Amino acid sequence: MNVASLAAFQPSAYMAVYCASKAFVLPFTEALWAENRGSGVCVLALCPGATETGFFNVIGTTDAAGGMTLASPKKVVQAGFRGVSKDEVIS
C-alpha cells in the first residue's frame, strides 16, 4: 500500500513539491499493480483527502483542507485495509 493523496490529481499553489510527489506515487503504484496482476500480490494506492494529522498544526490553519471535514487517521487506515482485503480483482 502506497499513500498518495487527492493532491495527486491536481496541482495546488504553494504545495508544488507535495502535489508532485503524490502525483508520482499514483502512477508508480498503478504500474506496480499492472506488473503484479495475477501474481497474488495486492498493490493499492491510498488517496485520502484532508486528514487530521500534525500537518495542519504546522501550517497553522485548516483552510488548506478547502472546507472539507478532516478524516481521522484511523478511518483512513481502515479504508486502506478494506481496499487491500477485497477479494475482487480490479482490472
Stockholm file with secondary structure:
# STOCKHOLM 1.0

chainA/1-91         MNVASLAAFQPSAYMAVYCASKAFVLPFTEALWAENRGSGVCVLALCPGATETGFFNVIGTTDAAGGMTLASPKKVVQAGFRGVSKDEVIS
#=GR chainA/1-91 SS CEECCGGGGSCCTTCHHHHHHHHHHHHHHHHHHHHHTTTTCCCCEECCCSBSSTHHHHHTCSGGGTTCCCBCHHHHHHHHHHHHHCCSCCC
#=GC SS_cons        CEECCGGGGSCCTTCHHHHHHHHHHHHHHHHHHHHHTTTTCCCCEECCCSBSSTHHHHHTCSGGGTTCCCBCHHHHHHHHHHHHHCCSCCC
//
